[in-house]
Amino acid sequence: MKQQLCFLAGGPRISTHPYAEMSGPRSRILGLIKGFESLDWQVKPFIVGDRYPKKWSAMGSGEAISSGFFRTLAVDIVRLGLGVVNTWRSWRELGNQVDWVYEYAATLQSLGWIFQWHGIPWILQAEALLFYEAKVERKALVLDGIAQWLEIWAYRKCDVLACVSETLKEILVRDFNIPAEKIVLVPNGVDTDFINPERHSAKRVFTGFTVGFVGSLYAWAGLDLLLEALSELRSQGMDLSLVVVGDGFMKADWETYAHQLGLSSNVAFIGQVPWSDVPQYISGFDVGYSGQVQLQMGKMYLSPMKLYEYMAMAKPVIASAFEDAQRLVCEGKTGFLFRPGDKDDLKRALVEAFHQRAVLPSMGYLARKEIETNHSWTARVQALVEGVEQILKKRL
C-alpha cells in the first residue's frame, strides 16, 4: 500500500499553474511532488494559490501587493485570515488520510501544525528567511513582527525542518535557536525529464556569443554587475550579448541601465515567458549566468534553481562562488566561478568562457551528467525521506 503525503503550500501567490509569477516555488513544488511520486508515494496537494483567482498569483501580483503602505497592510491582514481558514480547510479535506504532511513555507502562513496536533509528522521546508526577504528585499510586508514570530515559531514547532542550504541552517541555529538535530539539508533539484536538451530546440536571440539569465529580477541577482562587465569587455572588442528571461522589480531599472551603457542592441530583456518555453531559451545560451550578490543582511543562503536548470540543459555556468555553486560547479569543467560582487573577477570568468567557446558543448555535456546523476528531484526526495525517517526514529 502506498504511503500518503499531504503537500501544503499556504501562500496565496504560490501556484503550480503555468502563468504563476513566482516560478521558483512553482518549479520546486512540482519537482518535490514528482520526486515523492517516483518513490511510490501518493501525494495529495493542498496548494492555496491554485484555489484562488488567477490574478492573485499571475504576473504583476507581486508589484500589486507592494505598491503602497496601506495596500500592503491590507494584503497582510487578508493573508493572516486566509491562513486560519486554510488551516482548518486542509485538515477537513485531508486529515486522517495521510502519513506525513510536507509544507512549503510561506510568509504569514503556517498550516501544518494542525496535522501535527493530531499525531501526523509535520515536515516544513525552509527556502529563506521569508519575513526578511518580504520586508527588506521585496518591500512586500508591513506586519514583519508578526511574520517573523509566526515563521520562527513554525520552524521550532515542526517535527522536521528541510533546509535549502547549509548557510541558512547555520543562521537558523545560531540566530533563532532552531535545534540542529531536527534539520535535514535539501538543496534544490531539477526535473531532468522536462529540462532535457534532447526535448527542446534552441531559441537564439543573438547570433554571437550569448550569456543568458533566467529568473526573477531582484537586486540580489547581480545583473547590474554583469551589464557593467559586458560593457567594458565589448569596449575591448569582445562580441558578447545578453538575454534576460524573467521579470521583477529591477527589470525597468536594468533596462534603463543597459541603455545608458550603450548595450541596447546587445541585451534583450524578454520578460516572463511560459514555463514550457524556458528550456528553449536556455538552449539558445552559450553560458548561463547565476551572479547572486550578498543580501542586505550580509549572507547569501539561497539555492538558485537556475544553476540546476542551466546545467540540466547542458550549458556551462558562470556563477558567483556561494555555497550552492561551490558544491555544484567544477571549475573549468562544468563552469566558471567568480568572487561574489567582484566585477574584475566576473570579467575574468567571461573572458575564459569566451576563449573556450569551442569546448563549451563538451563542458555542458559533463554538466548534464552531473545533474542527472546527483541532482534530480528523485535523488533529492530520496535523501529527504531517509533524513526525515532518521530524525523521526530518534524522537520515538
C-alpha positions as CSV (number, residue, x, y, z in Angstrom):
1,M,0.0,0.0,0.0
2,K,1.4,3.4,-1.0
3,Q,2.3,5.9,1.7
4,Q,0.2,9.0,1.7
5,L,1.6,12.5,1.7
6,C,-0.3,15.8,2.1
7,F,1.7,18.6,0.4
8,L,0.7,22.0,1.7
9,A,1.6,25.5,0.3
10,G,-0.3,28.3,2.1
11,G,0.9,31.3,0.2
12,P,-1.9,32.8,-2.0
13,R,0.7,33.8,-4.6
14,I,2.3,30.3,-4.7
15,S,0.7,28.4,-7.5
16,T,1.6,25.5,-9.8
17,H,-0.3,27.0,-12.8
18,P,1.9,27.9,-15.8
19,Y,1.1,31.6,-15.5
20,A,2.4,31.9,-11.9
21,E,4.7,34.8,-11.4
22,M,6.6,33.0,-8.6
23,S,8.2,30.5,-11.0
24,G,10.8,29.3,-8.5
25,P,8.3,28.0,-5.9
26,R,6.3,26.5,-8.7
27,S,9.2,24.5,-10.0
28,R,10.2,23.4,-6.5
29,I,6.7,22.2,-5.6
30,L,6.2,20.4,-8.8
31,G,9.6,18.8,-8.6
32,L,9.2,17.7,-5.0
33,I,5.7,16.2,-5.8
34,K,7.2,14.4,-8.8
35,G,10.1,13.1,-6.6
36,F,7.7,11.7,-4.0
37,E,5.6,10.1,-6.6
38,S,8.6,8.5,-8.3
39,L,9.3,6.8,-4.9
40,D,5.8,5.4,-4.9
41,W,4.2,7.9,-2.5
42,Q,0.6,9.1,-3.2
43,V,0.7,12.9,-3.0
44,K,-2.5,14.8,-2.0
45,P,-1.7,18.5,-2.7
46,F,-3.3,21.5,-1.0
47,I,-1.9,24.4,-2.9
48,V,-3.7,27.6,-1.9
49,G,-2.6,29.6,-4.9
50,D,-4.3,27.0,-7.2
51,R,-7.6,27.6,-5.4
52,Y,-8.0,31.4,-5.7
53,P,-8.4,33.7,-8.7
54,K,-5.5,33.6,-11.2
55,K,-4.8,37.3,-10.8
56,W,-3.6,36.6,-7.2
57,S,-0.6,34.6,-8.5
58,A,-0.2,35.9,-12.1
59,M,2.3,38.4,-13.5
60,G,2.1,41.7,-11.7
61,S,0.7,40.3,-8.4
62,G,4.0,41.0,-6.6
63,E,4.1,44.6,-7.7
64,A,0.4,45.0,-6.7
65,I,0.9,44.0,-3.1
66,S,4.0,46.3,-2.7
67,S,2.5,49.4,-4.2
68,G,1.8,51.3,-1.0
69,F,1.8,51.0,2.8
70,F,-2.0,50.6,3.2
71,R,-2.4,48.2,0.3
72,T,0.4,46.1,1.7
73,L,-1.1,46.2,5.2
74,A,-4.5,45.2,3.8
75,V,-2.9,42.3,2.0
76,D,-1.1,41.2,5.1
77,I,-4.3,41.1,7.1
78,V,-6.0,39.1,4.3
79,R,-3.1,36.6,4.3
80,L,-3.4,36.1,8.1
81,G,-7.2,35.5,7.7
82,L,-6.6,33.1,4.9
83,G,-4.1,31.2,6.9
84,V,-6.7,30.5,9.6
85,V,-9.3,29.5,7.1
86,N,-7.0,27.2,5.1
87,T,-5.5,25.5,8.1
88,W,-8.9,24.2,9.0
89,R,-9.9,23.6,5.4
90,S,-6.8,21.5,4.7
91,W,-7.5,19.4,7.8
92,R,-11.1,18.8,6.9
93,E,-10.2,17.7,3.4
94,L,-7.1,15.6,4.1
95,G,-6.9,15.0,7.8
96,N,-6.5,11.3,8.9
97,Q,-5.8,10.4,5.3
98,V,-2.1,10.9,5.2
99,D,1.1,9.5,6.8
100,W,3.1,12.7,6.6
101,V,2.4,16.4,5.9
102,Y,5.0,18.4,3.9
103,E,4.6,22.1,4.0
104,Y,6.2,24.6,1.7
105,A,6.7,27.6,4.0
106,A,5.2,31.0,3.1
107,T,5.1,34.4,4.6
108,L,2.3,34.8,7.3
109,Q,1.3,31.2,6.8
110,S,1.5,28.0,8.9
111,L,-0.9,25.2,8.1
112,G,0.8,22.0,9.1
113,W,0.6,22.4,12.9
114,I,-3.0,21.1,12.9
115,F,-1.9,17.8,11.4
116,Q,0.9,17.5,13.9
117,W,-1.6,18.2,16.7
118,H,-3.4,15.1,15.5
119,G,-0.3,13.0,15.5
120,I,0.9,13.3,11.9
121,P,4.6,14.2,11.4
122,W,4.9,17.8,10.1
123,I,7.9,18.4,7.7
124,L,8.4,22.1,6.9
125,Q,10.6,23.4,4.1
126,A,12.7,26.5,4.7
127,E,13.8,28.2,1.5
128,A,14.7,31.5,3.0
129,L,14.2,33.9,5.9
130,L,10.8,34.8,4.4
131,F,10.0,37.7,6.8
132,Y,13.3,39.3,5.9
133,E,13.1,38.9,2.2
134,A,9.5,40.1,2.0
135,K,10.2,43.2,4.2
136,V,13.7,44.3,3.1
137,E,14.4,42.8,-0.4
138,R,10.9,42.9,-1.9
139,K,9.1,45.7,0.1
140,A,6.0,43.5,0.3
141,L,5.4,43.2,4.0
142,V,4.2,45.6,6.8
143,L,3.4,43.2,9.6
144,D,7.0,42.0,9.8
145,G,7.0,41.4,13.5
146,I,4.1,39.0,13.3
147,A,5.5,37.4,10.2
148,Q,8.9,36.8,11.9
149,W,7.2,35.4,15.1
150,L,5.0,33.0,13.1
151,E,7.8,31.8,10.8
152,I,10.3,31.1,13.6
153,W,7.5,29.5,15.7
154,A,6.8,27.2,12.9
155,Y,10.5,26.3,12.4
156,R,10.7,25.4,16.1
157,K,7.4,23.6,16.3
158,C,7.6,21.3,13.2
159,D,8.9,17.8,13.6
160,V,11.5,18.1,10.8
161,L,12.8,21.3,9.1
162,A,14.0,20.7,5.5
163,C,16.6,23.4,4.9
164,V,17.8,24.5,1.4
165,S,21.4,25.3,2.3
166,E,24.0,24.9,5.0
167,T,24.3,28.6,5.3
168,L,20.6,29.0,6.0
169,K,20.8,26.2,8.5
170,E,23.6,27.9,10.3
171,I,21.6,31.2,10.5
172,L,18.5,29.4,11.9
173,V,20.5,27.5,14.5
174,R,22.7,30.4,15.6
175,D,20.4,33.4,15.4
176,F,17.0,31.7,16.1
177,N,17.9,28.7,18.3
178,I,16.4,26.1,16.0
179,P,17.6,22.7,17.1
180,A,20.2,21.5,14.6
181,E,19.2,17.8,15.2
182,K,15.8,18.4,13.6
183,I,17.2,19.9,10.3
184,V,17.8,17.9,7.1
185,L,19.6,19.6,4.2
186,V,17.7,19.5,0.9
187,P,19.2,21.7,-1.8
188,N,17.2,22.4,-4.9
189,G,17.0,19.9,-7.8
190,V,15.7,19.8,-11.3
191,D,13.2,17.8,-13.4
192,T,15.6,16.1,-15.6
193,D,12.9,14.6,-17.8
194,F,11.5,18.0,-18.8
195,I,14.7,20.1,-18.5
196,N,16.4,18.0,-21.2
197,P,18.3,19.3,-24.2
198,E,17.1,16.4,-26.3
199,R,13.5,17.6,-25.9
200,H,13.9,21.3,-26.8
201,S,15.1,23.2,-29.9
202,A,17.2,26.3,-29.3
203,K,15.6,29.7,-29.4
204,R,18.5,32.0,-30.1
205,V,18.1,35.8,-29.9
206,F,21.7,36.8,-30.9
207,T,24.0,35.0,-33.4
208,G,27.1,35.7,-31.4
209,F,28.4,34.6,-28.0
210,T,25.4,34.8,-25.7
211,V,25.3,34.9,-21.9
212,G,21.8,34.0,-20.6
213,F,19.9,34.6,-17.4
214,V,16.6,33.0,-16.3
215,G,14.8,34.0,-13.1
216,S,13.3,36.8,-11.1
217,L,14.8,40.2,-11.4
218,Y,15.6,41.3,-7.8
219,A,18.7,43.2,-6.7
220,W,20.4,40.2,-5.4
221,A,20.5,38.6,-8.9
222,G,23.6,40.8,-9.7
223,L,22.6,41.8,-13.3
224,D,23.9,45.3,-12.9
225,L,27.4,43.9,-12.3
226,L,27.1,41.7,-15.4
227,L,25.9,44.7,-17.5
228,E,28.9,46.7,-16.5
229,A,31.3,43.8,-17.2
230,L,29.8,43.2,-20.6
231,S,30.0,46.9,-21.5
232,E,33.7,47.0,-20.6
233,L,34.6,43.8,-22.4
234,R,32.7,44.9,-25.5
235,S,34.7,48.2,-25.5
236,Q,37.8,45.9,-25.7
237,G,36.4,44.2,-28.9
238,M,34.7,41.1,-27.5
239,D,31.4,40.3,-29.1
240,L,29.2,39.4,-26.1
241,S,25.5,39.6,-25.8
242,L,23.0,39.0,-23.0
243,V,19.5,37.5,-23.0
244,V,17.4,38.0,-19.8
245,V,14.3,35.8,-19.4
246,G,12.1,36.8,-16.4
247,D,10.5,39.7,-14.7
248,G,10.7,41.5,-11.4
249,F,11.1,44.8,-9.6
250,M,14.5,45.6,-11.1
251,K,13.5,45.0,-14.8
252,A,12.8,48.6,-15.7
253,D,15.9,49.9,-13.9
254,W,18.2,47.4,-15.5
255,E,16.7,48.0,-19.0
256,T,17.5,51.7,-18.4
257,Y,21.0,50.9,-17.2
258,A,21.7,48.8,-20.3
259,H,20.6,51.7,-22.5
260,Q,22.9,54.1,-20.5
261,L,25.8,51.7,-21.0
262,G,25.1,51.6,-24.8
263,L,24.1,48.0,-24.7
264,S,20.6,48.3,-26.1
265,S,21.5,46.4,-29.3
266,N,23.2,43.6,-27.4
267,V,20.9,43.0,-24.4
268,A,17.4,41.5,-24.8
269,F,15.0,41.6,-21.9
270,I,12.5,39.0,-22.9
271,G,10.2,39.3,-19.8
272,Q,8.4,36.3,-18.3
273,V,7.6,33.5,-20.7
274,P,5.5,30.3,-20.2
275,W,7.4,27.7,-18.3
276,S,7.2,25.4,-21.3
277,D,9.3,27.9,-23.3
278,V,12.1,28.4,-20.8
279,P,14.2,25.4,-21.9
280,Q,14.2,26.7,-25.4
281,Y,15.7,29.9,-24.3
282,I,18.4,28.2,-22.2
283,S,19.2,26.0,-25.1
284,G,20.0,29.2,-27.0
285,F,22.6,30.4,-24.5
286,D,26.3,29.7,-24.7
287,V,26.6,30.0,-20.9
288,G,24.1,30.6,-18.1
289,Y,24.7,33.3,-15.5
290,S,24.0,33.0,-11.8
291,G,25.6,36.0,-10.2
292,Q,24.0,36.4,-6.8
293,V,25.4,39.2,-4.6
294,Q,25.2,39.4,-0.8
295,L,21.8,40.1,0.6
296,Q,21.5,43.2,2.6
297,M,21.7,41.1,5.8
298,G,25.2,40.1,4.7
299,K,24.6,36.4,4.0
300,M,23.6,34.6,0.8
301,Y,21.7,31.4,1.8
302,L,19.7,30.8,-1.4
303,S,19.9,27.7,-3.6
304,P,19.4,29.1,-7.1
305,M,17.2,27.0,-9.3
306,K,18.8,28.5,-12.4
307,L,22.1,26.8,-11.7
308,Y,20.5,23.4,-11.9
309,E,18.3,24.3,-14.9
310,Y,21.3,25.6,-17.0
311,M,23.3,22.6,-16.3
312,A,20.4,20.2,-16.9
313,M,20.1,21.8,-20.3
314,A,23.8,21.0,-20.9
315,K,25.0,24.6,-20.5
316,P,28.1,25.6,-18.6
317,V,27.6,28.3,-16.0
318,I,29.2,31.5,-14.8
319,A,28.4,31.7,-11.2
320,S,29.3,33.7,-8.1
321,A,31.0,31.3,-5.7
322,F,28.5,31.0,-2.9
323,E,27.7,27.7,-1.2
324,D,25.5,26.0,-3.8
325,A,27.7,26.9,-6.8
326,Q,30.8,25.8,-5.0
327,R,29.2,22.4,-4.3
328,L,27.7,22.0,-7.8
329,V,30.2,23.6,-10.3
330,C,33.5,22.0,-11.1
331,E,35.7,24.9,-12.1
332,G,36.9,24.7,-15.7
333,K,34.9,21.5,-16.3
334,T,31.3,22.4,-15.9
335,G,31.5,26.1,-15.4
336,F,33.4,29.2,-14.2
337,L,33.2,30.6,-10.7
338,F,33.9,34.2,-9.6
339,R,34.1,36.1,-6.4
340,P,30.7,37.4,-5.5
341,G,30.3,41.1,-6.3
342,D,33.8,41.3,-7.9
343,K,33.4,42.8,-11.3
344,D,37.1,42.2,-12.3
345,D,36.8,38.5,-11.4
346,L,33.5,38.3,-13.3
347,K,35.2,39.7,-16.3
348,R,38.0,37.1,-16.0
349,A,35.3,34.4,-15.9
350,L,33.6,35.8,-19.0
351,V,36.9,36.1,-20.9
352,E,37.7,32.5,-20.0
353,A,34.3,31.3,-21.2
354,F,34.6,33.3,-24.4
355,H,38.0,32.0,-25.3
356,Q,37.0,28.4,-24.5
357,R,33.7,28.6,-26.5
358,A,34.8,25.7,-28.8
359,V,34.8,23.4,-25.8
360,L,31.7,24.7,-24.1
361,P,29.4,22.0,-25.6
362,S,31.6,19.3,-24.0
363,M,31.6,21.1,-20.7
364,G,27.8,21.3,-21.0
365,Y,27.7,17.5,-21.5
366,L,29.6,17.0,-18.3
367,A,27.2,19.4,-16.5
368,R,24.2,17.5,-17.7
369,K,25.7,14.2,-16.5
370,E,26.4,15.7,-13.1
371,I,22.8,16.8,-12.8
372,E,21.4,13.5,-14.0
373,T,23.5,11.5,-11.6
374,N,23.2,13.5,-8.4
375,H,20.6,16.3,-8.6
376,S,17.3,15.1,-9.9
377,W,14.3,15.6,-7.8
378,T,14.1,11.8,-7.3
379,A,17.6,11.9,-5.7
380,R,16.7,14.9,-3.6
381,V,13.5,13.4,-2.2
382,Q,15.2,10.0,-1.6
383,A,17.7,11.8,0.6
384,L,14.9,13.8,2.2
385,V,12.9,10.8,3.1
386,E,15.9,9.0,4.6
387,G,16.8,12.0,6.6
388,V,13.2,12.5,7.9
389,E,12.9,8.9,8.9
390,Q,16.2,9.1,10.9
391,I,15.0,12.2,12.7
392,L,11.6,10.7,13.5
393,K,13.1,7.5,14.8
394,K,15.2,9.4,17.3
395,R,12.1,11.1,18.6
396,L,10.3,7.9,19.4
